[in-house]
Amino acid sequence: MTRKLLVATLLPWAAFAQNSTDPTSITIYNRVEQPLTSALAPVEVITKAEIERRQPRSLVDLLETLPGMQFGTQNGGIGQNSSLFIRGTNSDHVLVLLNGKPMARSVSGDANFSQLPVNNVERIEYIRGPRAAIYGSKAIGGVVNIITTSQVNTAQVSVTTGSNDYYAADVSINQWVTDATRLQVATGYRETRGYDVVSNNKEPDRDGFESKNLTLGVEHQLDQHWTFDANLNTWRDEVAYDVNSDFINPWNGDYSQTTAYQADTGIRYKGEQLNSQFSVSYGETELLSWNENEGKDSQYQTNLSTAVTQVAGLTQYNYADTGYVLAGVDWQRERLLSRSRAQDWNTFPPGLISFSAPNRDNTGIYASVLHSWAPVSIELTGRVDDNEQFGTHDTWQTAVSVDLPEQHKATLSYGTAFKAPSFTQLYWPSYEKPSLEPEESESWEFMLSGDYSLLDWQLNLYRNDIQNLISRQGERKFGNTDVVIKGLELTVKMNTGPLHHTASVEHTDIDDLNNDGRQLIRRAKRKASWTGDIDVAGANLFAQVLYVGERNDSDFSTWPTGKVVLPSYTIWNIGARYPLTDNLTLNGKVNNLFDKDYQVVLDYDAPDMEFYVGADYRF
C-alpha cells in the first residue's frame, strides 16, 4: 500500500492532465492523476486500443457491457435517443464530463449517448456510485469522463461502411510541432439511412442519422513547471425518428437537429510537492425538433437550448510519502437560452410558447485527504454547495481500505449526494412543477477484490437510498418519490492461454416506496456480459455477449397508462482487426450476430443483424 501511495502522491509532470494514455492511471477519481489501484471506489478505464478493437458505432455500442450500466431508454439504432442508467438510478443522475469539465446537456439533464461523437474519443473513465463530494450535483449514480485529448504523436484516416447504408470517415492529426507545443485536429462524418424504428404506426419510413464533429486542441509547456492548454469540441447531429402513436399530426415532431460545442482552457503548475490547476469552460447545446412533412421552419418547431459555464481551481499538496491533501473550488452557471420555445399542450392544437427559466448559479468548495498506515488507507472528502435556487447542501465521501493477505483488498465506503431538479422538470410547459424538491441520496458500499497473476476479480455490494427522486411514470407532471436501490456486481478479468476474458454479472433491486415497491421502469434486475479477445496470426479477434433481463415499461398508448413487462434478450457481437501493413489496418464487425428480435423500449425495435467493414491508415 505504501508503494501505491508513493506513486499517487509523487505525481509526474503531467499531473492534472486529462490526456494520460497510461491504462493504469486515472484522473476521474479526485480530478488529479493517480494510479488506478489507489482509487477506493470501482473505476473502469477504456483505452484507445480497446476502442479500436471494439469498433463502436456509438458510445452506446462501446459502453453497454460495462458493469452497472444499462441503456434503458434506447429508441432504436444509431442516433436514436439513448439514455444511460447507472446502478438503477435515473438517466440524469449520471454526471458526464468532457475532458474533465461538466458537459452542456439538454434541458432534461440527460446526455444522449447515441449522438455523442465516438470517433475522436481517446479514452473513457467511468466511476460507479456517488461522487458528489468531488463533483457536486448530478453525481448520484456515477461519473463518466470522455477524454478527447491525447499525447500520442499520430496522424490517421479511417473509413467505414455497413448495413442500412452506413458510411463514416474520420481524420485526426495529433503532433508535437515543437519541443514544447502540441496541436490536435480531428474531424468526422457519419450517416445512415437507418430503418423504421416503430414499425406498427401509420408512418412507415426509414429513420436515418447524420453527424459531423470537430475537435481542436493546443498544449504548450511554458517552462518546466507551467503548462497551458485549450480545446474545442463541437458536433451537429440530424436524426429522423418515430412517434409511438397511430395519430400522426403536424405538431408531433419526427425530425431533430442537435448542435453542441464546448470550449475550455486551463493552466497547470507542477512542483515537487505542490500541484495546482485553474480552468474555464463554456458549452452550449441546441435541440431543434419539427415534423418533417411541415419542414424545418414549421410553426410547430421547438427549440430547447442550454448553456453551462464553469470556472474551477484545484490545489494538491503532498505532505508525505503516504498521503496528500487537496482543496478546490468551482463555480457553475446553468442557463436556458432565450431562443427556447416549447409546445403548449393545454391548447388544441398545441401552440408554441416561450420556454424560460431563471439562470442558476452553483458555487462549490471541497477538500479531500488521503493517508495510509500500511496496510490501511483512509480517505475523507467533504463539499459544500451553495445553489442559488435550492440553498446550501453538504455532501460527504469517506472510505477505508485494508490490504489483505494473498493480494486481496477490502474497502468500505459511504457517500452522500444531491441533485437539483432540471429545467424540464421545473418549467416544461404543460408538465411544469416548480414545487419539486432536490433529490438527496445516501449510499453504502463494500468492495472486495483479488489480484492474481492470471485473474483479477472484484465483488461490489451496495445500497443507495434516494429521497425525493423525481419521476414521471404514467403522469403528465413530475413528482417526488423515495426509492431504495440494492445491488451486487461481480467482475472478472482473466487469461486462458492467449484468450483474454472480461465478464460481469449484476443484480439490481429497486424499490419505489411510493409505488408498491415496483421496480423502476426500463431497469433490469439482472444483467450479464462477456467479452473475449485473442490475437491470432497477427489479427485481433473478439466476441461479445450481452444479456439483459426482464424490465418493467409503461404503455402510454392507453389511458390510464398500462404496465407491461419487456422480455429478456441476449445479443452477440463479433469483430476482427488485421494489420495489412505497418500503416494500414483492416477491420470488420457484426452486431446482433444471431439476428435477435428485441425491444429496449416498448414498441421501438432494436437493430437487426448489422455488419460493418473499414480501414485505418496511420501516417
C-alpha positions, 0 to 999 in steps of 0.5 A, spaced: 500 500 500 505 504 501 508 503 494 501 505 491 501 511 495 508 513 493 506 513 486 499 517 487 502 522 491 509 523 487 505 525 481 509 526 474 509 532 470 503 531 467 499 531 473 492 534 472 492 532 465 486 529 462 490 526 456 494 520 460 494 514 455 497 510 461 491 504 462 493 504 469 492 511 471 486 515 472 484 522 473 476 521 474 477 519 481 479 526 485 480 530 478 488 529 479 492 523 476 493 517 480 494 510 479 488 506 478 489 501 484 489 507 489 482 509 487 477 506 493 471 506 489 470 501 482 473 505 476 473 502 469 478 505 464 477 504 456 483 505 452 484 507 445 486 500 443 480 497 446 476 502 442 479 500 436 478 493 437 471 494 439 469 498 433 463 502 436 458 505 432 456 509 438 458 510 445 452 506 446 455 500 442 462 501 446 459 502 453 453 497 454 457 491 457 460 495 462 458 493 469 452 497 472 450 500 466 444 499 462 441 503 456 434 503 458 431 508 454 434 506 447 429 508 441 432 504 436 439 504 432 444 509 431 442 516 433 436 514 436 435 517 443 439 513 448 439 514 455 444 511 460 442 508 467 447 507 472 446 502 478 438 503 477 438 510 478 435 515 473 438 517 466 440 524 469 443 522 475 449 520 471 454 526 471 458 526 464 464 530 463 468 532 457 475 532 458 474 533 465 469 539 465 461 538 466 458 537 459 452 542 456 446 537 456 439 538 454 434 541 458 432 534 461 439 533 464 440 527 460 446 526 455 444 522 449 449 517 448 447 515 441 449 522 438 455 523 442 461 523 437 465 516 438 470 517 433 475 522 436 474 519 443 481 517 446 479 514 452 473 513 457 473 513 465 467 511 468 466 511 476 460 507 479 456 510 485 456 517 488 461 522 487 458 528 489 463 530 494 468 531 488 463 533 483 457 536 486 450 535 483 448 530 478 453 525 481 448 520 484 449 514 480 456 515 477 461 519 473 463 518 466 469 522 463 470 522 455 477 524 454 478 527 447 485 529 448 491 525 447 499 525 447 500 520 442 504 523 436 499 520 430 496 522 424 490 517 421 484 516 416 479 511 417 473 509 413 467 505 414 461 502 411 455 497 413 448 495 413 442 500 412 447 504 408 452 506 413 458 510 411 463 514 416 470 517 415 474 520 420 481 524 420 485 526 426 492 529 426 495 529 433 503 532 433 508 535 437 510 541 432 515 543 437 519 541 443 514 544 447 507 545 443 502 540 441 496 541 436 490 536 435 485 536 429 480 531 428 474 531 424 468 526 422 462 524 418 457 519 419 450 517 416 445 512 415 439 511 412 437 507 418 430 503 418 423 504 421 424 504 428 416 503 430 414 499 425 406 498 427 404 506 426 401 509 420 408 512 418 412 507 415 419 510 413 426 509 414 429 513 420 436 515 418 442 519 422 447 524 420 453 527 424 459 531 423 464 533 429 470 537 430 475 537 435 481 542 436 486 542 441 493 546 443 498 544 449 504 548 450 509 547 456 511 554 458 517 552 462 518 546 466 513 547 471 507 551 467 503 548 462 497 551 458 492 548 454 485 549 450 480 545 446 474 545 442 469 540 441 463 541 437 458 536 433 451 537 429 447 531 429 440 530 424 436 524 426 429 522 423 425 518 428 418 515 430 412 517 434 409 511 438 402 513 436 397 511 430 395 519 430 400 522 426 399 530 426 403 536 424 405 538 431 408 531 433 415 532 431 419 526 427 425 530 425 431 533 430 437 537 429 442 537 435 448 542 435 453 542 441 460 545 442 464 546 448 470 550 449 475 550 455 482 552 457 486 551 463 493 552 466 497 547 470 503 548 475 507 542 477 512 542 483 515 537 487 510 537 492 505 542 490 500 541 484 495 546 482 490 547 476 485 553 474 480 552 468 474 555 464 469 552 460 463 554 456 458 549 452 452 550 449 447 545 446 441 546 441 435 541 440 431 543 434 425 538 433 419 539 427 415 534 423 418 533 417 412 533 412 411 541 415 419 542 414 424 545 418 421 552 419 414 549 421 410 553 426 410 547 430 418 547 431 421 547 438 427 549 440 430 547 447 437 550 448 442 550 454 448 553 456 453 551 462 459 555 464 464 553 469 470 556 472 474 551 477 481 551 481 484 545 484 490 545 489 494 538 491 499 538 496 503 532 498 505 532 505 508 525 505 510 519 502 503 516 504 498 521 503 496 528 500 491 533 501 487 537 496 482 543 496 478 546 490 473 550 488 468 551 482 463 555 480 457 553 475 452 557 471 446 553 468 442 557 463 436 556 458 437 560 452 432 565 450 431 562 443 427 556 447 420 555 445 416 549 447 409 546 445 403 548 449 399 542 450 393 545 454 391 548 447 388 544 441 392 544 437 398 545 441 401 552 440 408 554 441 410 558 447 416 561 450 420 556 454 424 560 460 427 559 466 431 563 471 439 562 470 442 558 476 448 559 479 452 553 483 458 555 487 462 549 490 468 548 495 471 541 497 477 538 500 479 531 500 485 527 504 488 521 503 493 517 508 495 510 509 498 506 515 500 500 511 496 496 510 490 501 511 488 507 507 483 512 509 480 517 505 475 523 507 472 528 502 467 533 504 463 539 499 459 544 500 454 547 495 451 553 495 445 553 489 442 559 488 435 556 487 435 550 492 440 553 498 446 550 501 447 542 501 453 538 504 455 532 501 460 527 504 465 521 501 469 517 506 472 510 505 477 505 508 481 500 505 485 494 508 490 490 504 489 483 505 493 477 505 494 473 498 493 480 494 486 481 496 483 488 498 477 490 502 474 497 502 468 500 505 465 506 503 459 511 504 457 517 500 452 522 500 449 526 494 444 531 491 441 533 485 437 539 483 431 538 479 432 540 471 429 545 467 424 540 464 422 538 470 421 545 473 418 549 467 416 544 461 410 547 459 404 543 460 408 538 465 411 544 469 412 543 477 416 548 480 414 545 487 419 539 486 424 538 491 432 536 490 433 529 490 438 527 496 441 520 496 445 516 501 449 510 499 453 504 502 458 500 499 463 494 500 468 492 495 472 486 495 477 484 490 483 479 488 489 480 484 492 474 481 497 473 476 492 470 471 485 473 474 483 479 477 476 479 480 472 484 484 465 483 488 461 490 489 455 490 494 451 496 495 445 500 497 443 507 495 437 510 498 434 516 494 429 521 497 425 525 493 427 522 486 423 525 481 419 521 476 414 521 471 411 514 470 404 514 467 403 522 469 403 528 465 407 532 471 413 530 475 413 528 482 417 526 488 418 519 490 423 515 495 426 509 492 431 504 495 436 501 490 440 494 492 445 491 488 451 486 487 456 486 481 461 481 480 467 482 475 472 478 472 478 479 468 482 473 466 487 469 461 486 462 458 492 461 454 492 467 449 484 468 450 483 474 454 476 474 458 472 480 461 465 478 464 460 481 469 454 479 472 449 484 476 443 484 480 439 490 481 433 491 486 429 497 486 424 499 490 419 505 489 416 506 496 411 510 493 409 505 488 408 498 491 415 497 491 415 496 483 421 496 480 423 502 476 421 502 469 426 500 463 431 497 469 433 490 469 434 486 475 439 482 472 444 483 467 450 479 464 456 480 459 462 477 456 467 479 452 473 475 449 479 477 445 485 473 442 490 475 437 491 470 432 496 470 426 497 477 427 489 479 427 485 481 433 479 477 434 473 478 439 466 476 441 461 479 445 455 477 449 450 481 452 444 479 456 439 483 459 433 481 463 426 482 464 424 490 465 418 493 467 415 499 461 409 503 461 404 503 455 402 510 454 398 508 448 392 507 453 389 511 458 390 510 464 397 508 462 398 500 462 404 496 465 407 491 461 413 487 462 419 487 456 422 480 455 429 478 456 434 478 450 441 476 449 445 479 443 452 477 440 457 481 437 463 479 433 469 483 430 476 482 427 482 487 426 488 485 421 494 489 420 495 489 412 501 493 413 505 497 418 500 503 416 494 500 414 489 496 418 483 492 416 477 491 420 470 488 420 464 487 425 457 484 426 452 486 431 446 482 433 450 476 430 444 471 431 439 476 428 435 477 435 428 480 435 428 485 441 425 491 444 429 496 449 423 500 449 416 498 448 414 498 441 421 501 438 425 495 435 432 494 436 437 493 430 437 487 426 443 483 424 448 489 422 455 488 419 460 493 418 467 493 414 473 499 414 480 501 414 485 505 418 491 508 415 496 511 420 501 516 417 
